[in-house]
Amino acid sequence: MPERAQKMMRERQQLESSISSVQHIEKELADQLELIEMAEAEKDTAMIAEAEAALKVLGADVERRQIESMLSGEADGNDAYVEVHAGAGGTESQDWALMLMRMYSRWAEKNGYKVETLEIHDGEEAGIKSATLLVKGPSAYGWLKTESGVHRLVRISPFDSNARRHTSFASVWVYPSIDDTIDIDINESDVRVDTYRSSGAGGQHVNTTDSAVRLTHIPTGIVAQCQAERSQHKNRATAWKMLRARLYELELEKREAAAAAEASSKSEIGWGHQIRSYVLQPYQLVKDLRTGKESTAPQDVLNGDLTPFMEASLAQRIAGGAKADVADLQ
């Protein structure tokens, strides 16, 4: 019951937020139009310019709200798991995976989401081999779902004494947290359960007992693991929840693929599918290879300024697969 009440309260808050934002937009639009009308009557060009600038800001807010209103997929309103895995390349790729994990954590924090680290495997010298984050808040999965794919980094390596340029790869996988209203039936005999010692910080008990749990769904090869808690029981419960979520995401992906096959608008998401390139040297550019969206401030992007890229990819999905930006929805 408490979980159901929490869910209803969250839905109520989302509805109230949506209604108040529409009311704010309507009032602001009416106020600025009235201001322009008065300024034109008084031939006050400065006031006209100020009102027009306010309308541009309002227009940007409307575009964002338009995207948010279309986060109406079956699981778009749910929390999201974000998995990051280093590609081949040892320390270089492991450091890049850590940079990506920080990027998503910072994006989440900037946008009012809570972030929990459920699992992390440290690299041998630096960075991480893999990590799983739980991003909690309204429409977390809706915003993050287009981030799945391979991310490419080009930079002068801090680990190369000859200061040569290196290219590194890491993959990101996003899937929704699911609640009790979604029933995922798993045959326990299809799941292999392994326990192991947690790695990384967490206290003496975490690191010296087999508290971490890894579940492998044999028919699909999907793996879910958790080491966040001191208790193996709690880690096992979280891992089962993650496994159900992964299988649910697989089903959603199958449905989307089937629907998109008819429209011929879906590209495969897999290890070989690069979605974004981050170049730090010899020039500075972040480019989304699906939408064409670019930024010449990669440090800002790595510090969590991801929303413009998410908006562009969501707009592309809504527009039917062609390159699109938020403006294409007007």
KEVOFI-401387 format. One record per residue (C-alpha): x, y, z; chain. Coordinates in steps of 0.05 Angstrom, whole numbers. Each point is the difference from the previous one (the first is absolute). Example, Ala and Ser with C-alpha at 12.3 -4.5 7.8 and 13.67 -1.06 7.14 Angstrom:
{c1->246	c2->-90	c3->156	cadena->A}
{c1->27	c2->69	c3->-13	cadena->A}
//
This chain:
{c1->0	c2->0	c3->0	cadena->A}
{c1->54	c2->52	c3->17	cadena->A}
{c1->32	c2->-12	c3->-69	cadena->A}
{c1->-67	c2->9	c3->-35	cadena->A}
{c1->-14	c2->64	c3->40	cadena->A}
{c1->70	c2->25	c3->-19	cadena->A}
{c1->-13	c2->-14	c3->-73	cadena->A}
{c1->-68	c2->36	c3->1	cadena->A}
{c1->32	c2->60	c3->36	cadena->A}
{c1->54	c2->3	c3->-54	cadena->A}
{c1->-52	c2->-3	c3->-55	cadena->A}
{c1->-39	c2->56	c3->34	cadena->A}
{c1->62	c2->43	c3->6	cadena->A}
{c1->15	c2->-11	c3->-74	cadena->A}
{c1->-71	c2->20	c3->-20	cadena->A}
{c1->2	c2->61	c3->45	cadena->A}
{c1->68	c2->20	c3->-29	cadena->A}
{c1->-26	c2->-8	c3->-72	cadena->A}
{c1->-63	c2->41	c3->14	cadena->A}
{c1->37	c2->56	c3->35	cadena->A}
{c1->52	c2->4	c3->-56	cadena->A}
{c1->-55	c2->7	c3->-53	cadena->A}
{c1->-34	c2->54	c3->42	cadena->A}
{c1->67	c2->36	c3->9	cadena->A}
{c1->13	c2->-2	c3->-76	cadena->A}
{c1->-70	c2->27	c3->-15	cadena->A}
{c1->7	c2->57	c3->50	cadena->A}
{c1->71	c2->18	c3->-22	cadena->A}
{c1->-21	c2->0	c3->-73	cadena->A}
{c1->-59	c2->45	c3->13	cadena->A}
{c1->42	c2->48	c3->43	cadena->A}
{c1->55	c2->7	c3->-51	cadena->A}
{c1->-49	c2->11	c3->-58	cadena->A}
{c1->-36	c2->53	c3->40	cadena->A}
{c1->67	c2->32	c3->16	cadena->A}
{c1->19	c2->2	c3->-74	cadena->A}
{c1->-67	c2->31	c3->-17	cadena->A}
{c1->10	c2->54	c3->52	cadena->A}
{c1->72	c2->12	c3->-21	cadena->A}
{c1->-20	c2->7	c3->-74	cadena->A}
{c1->-53	c2->51	c3->19	cadena->A}
{c1->53	c2->40	c3->39	cadena->A}
{c1->54	c2->-14	c3->-53	cadena->A}
{c1->45	c2->-28	c3->55	cadena->A}
{c1->50	c2->-42	c3->-39	cadena->A}
{c1->39	c2->-21	c3->62	cadena->A}
{c1->-63	c2->-29	c3->32	cadena->A}
{c1->-17	c2->-36	c3->-65	cadena->A}
{c1->70	c2->-31	c3->-3	cadena->A}
{c1->-5	c2->-22	c3->73	cadena->A}
{c1->-68	c2->-33	c3->-12	cadena->A}
{c1->25	c2->-35	c3->-63	cadena->A}
{c1->59	c2->-27	c3->38	cadena->A}
{c1->-47	c2->-26	c3->54	cadena->A}
{c1->-42	c2->-34	c3->-55	cadena->A}
{c1->62	c2->-35	c3->-27	cadena->A}
{c1->15	c2->-28	c3->70	cadena->A}
{c1->-73	c2->-21	c3->6	cadena->A}
{c1->4	c2->-34	c3->-68	cadena->A}
{c1->59	c2->-42	c3->23	cadena->A}
{c1->-39	c2->-20	c3->61	cadena->A}
{c1->-60	c2->-20	c3->-43	cadena->A}
{c1->46	c2->-43	c3->-44	cadena->A}
{c1->26	c2->-37	c3->61	cadena->A}
{c1->-70	c2->-9	c3->28	cadena->A}
{c1->-22	c2->-27	c3->-67	cadena->A}
{c1->53	c2->-54	c3->3	cadena->A}
{c1->-19	c2->-16	c3->72	cadena->A}
{c1->-73	c2->-7	c3->-19	cadena->A}
{c1->19	c2->-54	c3->-50	cadena->A}
{c1->36	c2->-42	c3->53	cadena->A}
{c1->-62	c2->-44	c3->1	cadena->A}
{c1->29	c2->-68	c3->-15	cadena->A}
{c1->-18	c2->-60	c3->43	cadena->A}
{c1->60	c2->9	c3->46	cadena->A}
{c1->21	c2->72	c3->-14	cadena->A}
{c1->-23	c2->25	c3->68	cadena->A}
{c1->42	c2->-52	c3->38	cadena->A}
{c1->68	c2->3	c3->33	cadena->A}
{c1->59	c2->-22	c3->-43	cadena->A}
{c1->59	c2->-47	c3->6	cadena->A}
{c1->62	c2->25	c3->-37	cadena->A}
{c1->55	c2->-51	c3->-14	cadena->A}
{c1->69	c2->22	c3->-25	cadena->A}
{c1->51	c2->-50	c3->-27	cadena->A}
{c1->71	c2->15	c3->-22	cadena->A}
{c1->18	c2->-24	c3->-70	cadena->A}
{c1->65	c2->-32	c3->-23	cadena->A}
{c1->62	c2->42	c3->14	cadena->A}
{c1->15	c2->-11	c3->74	cadena->A}
{c1->14	c2->62	c3->42	cadena->A}
{c1->-21	c2->49	c3->-55	cadena->A}
{c1->-70	c2->-29	c3->-8	cadena->A}
{c1->-8	c2->-12	c3->75	cadena->A}
{c1->16	c2->74	c3->14	cadena->A}
{c1->-50	c2->19	c3->-54	cadena->A}
{c1->-53	c2->-44	c3->32	cadena->A}
{c1->11	c2->36	c3->66	cadena->A}
{c1->-8	c2->68	c3->-35	cadena->A}
{c1->-66	c2->-23	c3->-29	cadena->A}
{c1->-25	c2->-25	c3->67	cadena->A}
{c1->16	c2->69	c3->30	cadena->A}
{c1->-33	c2->35	c3->-60	cadena->A}
{c1->-66	c2->-36	c3->12	cadena->A}
{c1->4	c2->10	c3->75	cadena->A}
{c1->10	c2->75	c3->-10	cadena->A}
{c1->-56	c2->5	c3->-51	cadena->A}
{c1->-46	c2->-35	c3->49	cadena->A}
{c1->19	c2->44	c3->59	cadena->A}
{c1->-7	c2->64	c3->-42	cadena->A}
{c1->-71	c2->-21	c3->-19	cadena->A}
{c1->-23	c2->-17	c3->70	cadena->A}
{c1->7	c2->-75	c3->-4	cadena->A}
{c1->30	c2->-45	c3->55	cadena->A}
{c1->56	c2->-47	c3->-20	cadena->A}
{c1->19	c2->-66	c3->33	cadena->A}
{c1->61	c2->-41	c3->-19	cadena->A}
{c1->-22	c2->-72	c3->1	cadena->A}
{c1->62	c2->-34	c3->-28	cadena->A}
{c1->70	c2->23	c3->-19	cadena->A}
{c1->61	c2->-40	c3->-23	cadena->A}
{c1->64	c2->41	c3->4	cadena->A}
{c1->52	c2->-1	c3->-55	cadena->A}
{c1->68	c2->-30	c3->11	cadena->A}
{c1->38	c2->67	c3->-2	cadena->A}
{c1->-54	c2->53	c3->-7	cadena->A}
{c1->-73	c2->8	c3->-18	cadena->A}
{c1->-52	c2->-55	c3->2	cadena->A}
{c1->-15	c2->-64	c3->-37	cadena->A}
{c1->-75	c2->8	c3->11	cadena->A}
{c1->-51	c2->35	c3->44	cadena->A}
{c1->-75	c2->1	c3->10	cadena->A}
{c1->-37	c2->63	c3->23	cadena->A}
{c1->-73	c2->6	c3->21	cadena->A}
{c1->-27	c2->69	c3->-20	cadena->A}
{c1->-63	c2->14	c3->40	cadena->A}
{c1->-52	c2->53	c3->-17	cadena->A}
{c1->-58	c2->17	c3->-46	cadena->A}
{c1->11	c2->-21	c3->-73	cadena->A}
{c1->73	c2->-21	c3->13	cadena->A}
{c1->-6	c2->-57	c3->-50	cadena->A}
{c1->-37	c2->43	c3->-50	cadena->A}
{c1->57	c2->50	c3->-2	cadena->A}
{c1->57	c2->-51	c3->2	cadena->A}
{c1->-26	c2->-55	c3->-45	cadena->A}
{c1->33	c2->27	c3->-64	cadena->A}
{c1->69	c2->-1	c3->33	cadena->A}
{c1->10	c2->-75	c3->-12	cadena->A}
{c1->57	c2->-14	c3->-48	cadena->A}
{c1->75	c2->9	c3->-10	cadena->A}
{c1->34	c2->65	c3->19	cadena->A}
{c1->67	c2->17	c3->-32	cadena->A}
{c1->54	c2->45	c3->31	cadena->A}
{c1->59	c2->31	c3->-38	cadena->A}
{c1->53	c2->35	c3->42	cadena->A}
{c1->74	c2->6	c3->17	cadena->A}
{c1->9	c2->-56	c3->50	cadena->A}
{c1->19	c2->19	c3->71	cadena->A}
{c1->28	c2->-70	c3->7	cadena->A}
{c1->47	c2->4	c3->-61	cadena->A}
{c1->69	c2->29	c3->15	cadena->A}
{c1->7	c2->17	c3->-74	cadena->A}
{c1->-64	c2->42	c3->3	cadena->A}
{c1->-31	c2->-36	c3->-60	cadena->A}
{c1->-72	c2->5	c3->-19	cadena->A}
{c1->-44	c2->-60	c3->18	cadena->A}
{c1->-70	c2->-22	c3->-18	cadena->A}
{c1->-40	c2->-35	c3->55	cadena->A}
{c1->-68	c2->-33	c3->1	cadena->A}
{c1->-51	c2->-15	c3->55	cadena->A}
{c1->-71	c2->-25	c3->-4	cadena->A}
{c1->-61	c2->26	c3->37	cadena->A}
{c1->-63	c2->-41	c3->11	cadena->A}
{c1->-63	c2->32	c3->29	cadena->A}
{c1->-62	c2->-39	c3->24	cadena->A}
{c1->-60	c2->17	c3->43	cadena->A}
{c1->-12	c2->-18	c3->72	cadena->A}
{c1->-65	c2->-38	c3->4	cadena->A}
{c1->-52	c2->-2	c3->55	cadena->A}
{c1->-51	c2->-51	c3->25	cadena->A}
{c1->-51	c2->20	c3->-53	cadena->A}
{c1->45	c2->-33	c3->-53	cadena->A}
{c1->3	c2->-75	c3->5	cadena->A}
{c1->63	c2->-33	c3->-27	cadena->A}
{c1->-1	c2->-76	c3->6	cadena->A}
{c1->70	c2->-30	c3->7	cadena->A}
{c1->13	c2->-75	c3->7	cadena->A}
{c1->50	c2->-4	c3->58	cadena->A}
{c1->32	c2->-61	c3->-31	cadena->A}
{c1->21	c2->44	c3->-59	cadena->A}
{c1->40	c2->45	c3->46	cadena->A}
{c1->71	c2->-14	c3->26	cadena->A}
{c1->16	c2->33	c3->66	cadena->A}
{c1->72	c2->18	c3->18	cadena->A}
{c1->26	c2->35	c3->62	cadena->A}
{c1->67	c2->35	c3->5	cadena->A}
{c1->37	c2->51	c3->42	cadena->A}
{c1->-17	c2->73	c3->-13	cadena->A}
{c1->54	c2->45	c3->-29	cadena->A}
{c1->14	c2->73	c3->14	cadena->A}
{c1->-16	c2->41	c3->61	cadena->A}
{c1->-54	c2->-20	c3->48	cadena->A}
{c1->31	c2->-22	c3->66	cadena->A}
{c1->35	c2->-62	c3->25	cadena->A}
{c1->-61	c2->-45	c3->2	cadena->A}
{c1->-21	c2->16	c3->-72	cadena->A}
{c1->69	c2->-17	c3->-27	cadena->A}
{c1->14	c2->-64	c3->39	cadena->A}
{c1->-65	c2->-39	c3->-7	cadena->A}
{c1->-37	c2->-28	c3->-60	cadena->A}
{c1->-54	c2->53	c3->4	cadena->A}
{c1->-2	c2->18	c3->-74	cadena->A}
{c1->-50	c2->-38	c3->-44	cadena->A}
{c1->1	c2->-13	c3->-75	cadena->A}
{c1->-60	c2->-30	c3->-36	cadena->A}
{c1->7	c2->-28	c3->-71	cadena->A}
{c1->-63	c2->-14	c3->-40	cadena->A}
{c1->24	c2->-59	c3->-41	cadena->A}
{c1->-50	c2->3	c3->-59	cadena->A}
{c1->17	c2->73	c3->-16	cadena->A}
{c1->70	c2->8	c3->30	cadena->A}
{c1->-24	c2->61	c3->39	cadena->A}
{c1->40	c2->14	c3->63	cadena->A}
{c1->-22	c2->40	c3->61	cadena->A}
{c1->46	c2->13	c3->59	cadena->A}
{c1->-1	c2->40	c3->63	cadena->A}
{c1->51	c2->14	c3->55	cadena->A}
{c1->-28	c2->65	c3->30	cadena->A}
{c1->-24	c2->-30	c3->66	cadena->A}
{c1->37	c2->-36	c3->56	cadena->A}
{c1->-54	c2->-54	c3->0	cadena->A}
{c1->2	c2->-54	c3->-52	cadena->A}
{c1->-75	c2->-7	c3->9	cadena->A}
{c1->-11	c2->74	c3->-19	cadena->A}
{c1->48	c2->-5	c3->-59	cadena->A}
{c1->-36	c2->-62	c3->-25	cadena->A}
{c1->-68	c2->35	c3->4	cadena->A}
{c1->27	c2->60	c3->-39	cadena->A}
{c1->34	c2->-45	c3->-52	cadena->A}
{c1->-67	c2->-36	c3->-11	cadena->A}
{c1->-35	c2->66	c3->-10	cadena->A}
{c1->54	c2->22	c3->-50	cadena->A}
{c1->-6	c2->-66	c3->-37	cadena->A}
{c1->-75	c2->8	c3->-7	cadena->A}
{c1->11	c2->71	c3->-24	cadena->A}
{c1->51	c2->-23	c3->-53	cadena->A}
{c1->-48	c2->-54	c3->-25	cadena->A}
{c1->-56	c2->51	c3->-2	cadena->A}
{c1->44	c2->48	c3->-40	cadena->A}
{c1->17	c2->-57	c3->-48	cadena->A}
{c1->-75	c2->-10	c3->-12	cadena->A}
{c1->-10	c2->75	c3->-11	cadena->A}
{c1->58	c2->0	c3->-49	cadena->A}
{c1->-31	c2->-60	c3->-38	cadena->A}
{c1->-66	c2->37	c3->-5	cadena->A}
{c1->33	c2->64	c3->-24	cadena->A}
{c1->42	c2->-38	c3->-50	cadena->A}
{c1->-61	c2->-35	c3->-28	cadena->A}
{c1->-38	c2->66	c3->-6	cadena->A}
{c1->60	c2->37	c3->-29	cadena->A}
{c1->14	c2->-55	c3->-51	cadena->A}
{c1->-64	c2->19	c3->-34	cadena->A}
{c1->21	c2->73	c3->-2	cadena->A}
{c1->72	c2->-18	c3->-17	cadena->A}
{c1->24	c2->52	c3->50	cadena->A}
{c1->38	c2->-38	c3->53	cadena->A}
{c1->75	c2->-10	c3->3	cadena->A}
{c1->27	c2->-57	c3->42	cadena->A}
{c1->29	c2->16	c3->68	cadena->A}
{c1->59	c2->-43	c3->17	cadena->A}
{c1->74	c2->1	c3->15	cadena->A}
{c1->16	c2->19	c3->-72	cadena->A}
{c1->-50	c2->58	c3->-1	cadena->A}
{c1->34	c2->66	c3->17	cadena->A}
{c1->-49	c2->53	c3->20	cadena->A}
{c1->45	c2->57	c3->22	cadena->A}
{c1->72	c2->24	c3->-10	cadena->A}
{c1->37	c2->43	c3->51	cadena->A}
{c1->63	c2->33	c3->-29	cadena->A}
{c1->46	c2->37	c3->49	cadena->A}
{c1->62	c2->6	c3->-45	cadena->A}
{c1->20	c2->25	c3->-52	cadena->A}
{c1->-65	c2->40	c3->2	cadena->A}
{c1->-59	c2->0	c3->48	cadena->A}
{c1->-66	c2->-29	c3->-23	cadena->A}
{c1->-55	c2->-46	c3->24	cadena->A}
{c1->-43	c2->-27	c3->-56	cadena->A}
{c1->-60	c2->-45	c3->2	cadena->A}
{c1->5	c2->-46	c3->-60	cadena->A}
{c1->-75	c2->-13	c3->-2	cadena->A}
{c1->-27	c2->70	c3->2	cadena->A}
{c1->59	c2->43	c3->-22	cadena->A}
{c1->-6	c2->40	c3->65	cadena->A}
{c1->67	c2->32	c3->18	cadena->A}
{c1->34	c2->37	c3->57	cadena->A}
{c1->67	c2->35	c3->-2	cadena->A}
{c1->5	c2->-2	c3->77	cadena->A}
{c1->15	c2->-74	c3->16	cadena->A}
{c1->19	c2->16	c3->72	cadena->A}
{c1->-70	c2->28	c3->11	cadena->A}
{c1->-30	c2->-64	c3->-29	cadena->A}
{c1->45	c2->-44	c3->43	cadena->A}
{c1->-23	c2->41	c3->60	cadena->A}
{c1->-72	c2->-20	c3->-14	cadena->A}
{c1->-25	c2->49	c3->-54	cadena->A}
{c1->-35	c2->-57	c3->-37	cadena->A}
{c1->-71	c2->25	c3->-5	cadena->A}
{c1->6	c2->31	c3->-70	cadena->A}
{c1->26	c2->-67	c3->-27	cadena->A}
{c1->-57	c2->-38	c3->35	cadena->A}
{c1->-52	c2->49	c3->-28	cadena->A}
{c1->27	c2->-8	c3->-70	cadena->A}
{c1->-1	c2->-76	c3->3	cadena->A}
{c1->-70	c2->-1	c3->30	cadena->A}
{c1->-23	c2->48	c3->-54	cadena->A}
{c1->30	c2->-46	c3->-53	cadena->A}
{c1->-39	c2->-59	c3->28	cadena->A}
{c1->-64	c2->39	c3->0	cadena->A}
{c1->12	c2->26	c3->-70	cadena->A}
{c1->8	c2->-71	c3->-25	cadena->A}
{c1->75	c2->-12	c3->-5	cadena->A}
{c1->26	c2->55	c3->-46	cadena->A}
{c1->50	c2->49	c3->28	cadena->A}
{c1->-39	c2->48	c3->43	cadena->A}
{c1->7	c2->52	c3->53	cadena->A}
{c1->-50	c2->28	c3->49	cadena->A}
{c1->-19	c2->53	c3->-51	cadena->A}
{c1->-24	c2->-53	c3->-48	cadena->A}
{c1->-60	c2->-12	c3->46	cadena->A}
{c1->-27	c2->70	c3->-10	cadena->A}
//
